[in-house]
Amino acid sequence: MQSTHFSLTQKIVLLTGGLALIGLALSITFRQFATINTATTTFEWLFWLFCILLGSLLVFFIVQIVRPIQRVTTQMQAILQGKNYQKLKLTNNIKEVRVLEEFFNTMITSLEKVSTDIEDRNRLTEELNFAGDFQRQLLPKKSPQVPGLDIIVKTRPATEVGGDNFDIIPLKDSTLFYIGDATGHGLQAGLLMSMVNVLIHTFTSLHESPREILNKVNQFLTPKTTSSMFMTLVMLRWEHQAQKLHYTGCGHEHILIYRAATGKCKALKTGGIALGLIPDTSDKIHEAEIALAPNDVIVLFTDGITEAENKHGKMYGMENLRQSVERHASRNKAKSIFDSISRDFANFIDRDYIQKDDATLMVLKHSWKNASRNKKIQLTVDTAGITAIEKPNWDWEQ
């Protein structure tokens, strides 16, 4: 049976009417026994009836309104002071008070849910920060001494954990350079990036040929990942004595090659197939040579650069990057070239750019001198996640 809830006004009207009827009945009864000569009888009875009515209203107000509201305020005060609290039992039939009680219980439920969400978010943030710190430990802190090359590389993940990968690995008579881009960004991409990094270092200790290294990496990676998890990559091998450069592509972006003799920059397809897509890549991955002359420049990049969009929705694109390299590659140092390319990119996307993908850029300049002497490689991590840049222009540092 559904209970009936009266409003506060209805309760007072019913109570007042009932007491008035009772008072009228009592007045008529007592007047039959009162003497006609007593002039104050009527006034006295009316006074006492008023007192009874007022007292009844006061008791009703305290029991039905004051105490329920006091219970609500007591529990709210407990919440504000960080003390134990409890939900209210819905025992009051006055609509206004019952609505207040129900609102309090609903607020408590919402607060408990928000508190749980905050705890979960804080825990997730701590785990992501730990994963990001671990991932950064996998990346090189400085460039080894590489005869004939001046090198600089920077990376900036879009979130705490990134999917872009790079490394510089010195061998006995050569040095390996690679840059890779895992699908997506965030935790899944970061996990794949870490796996590839460890596998490359493992097989580098067993093989010197990039083709053999990358085929082995793919062989072990594919069974451990899903079809949506793969990494594009390009690896360079620099021969110290012969001063020759070789590349091995795994479905990555183009290699930009600036020729100092002509002042022109051309894009070279890396070829191959991404790591993790098919079990056997032995007939898909091959090594080829890039003939380099003094002062020629090689630029490697991920699609976080070329697919970045400005506030008008226009993509930066490889052509803008190629033209930027062509304008600045004649500078003496790799760092100067890198900074100029980065400045062009920042001017294009402007200050309101919201980074949506990991970005990595590597510049190598061929010089007969040993230009790269343990230079520190700069790593940049945007720990605030995907947020608008507050600086005048986008920068690798955030």
JOKAJO-V963046 format. One record per helix or strand. SS is the DSSP state (@ for helix, = for strand). FROM is the first residue (numbers start at 1). LEN is the number of residues. Records with the same first field share a line. If there is no record, write none. Layout:
BEGIN
SS=FROM-LEN ; FROM-LEN
END
This chain:
BEGIN
==6-1 ; 94-1 ; 142-1 ; 146-1 ; 149-9 ; 164-7 ; 174-9 ; 231-9 ; 244-8 ; 255-5 ; 264-5 ; 275-1 ; 287-4 ; 297-5 ; 309-1 ; 315-1 ; 354-1 ; 359-8 ; 372-1 ; 376-1 ; 378-4 ; 388-1
@=8-26 ; 41-40 ; 95-44 ; 187-18 ; 210-13 ; 303-4 ; 317-12 ; 334-16
END
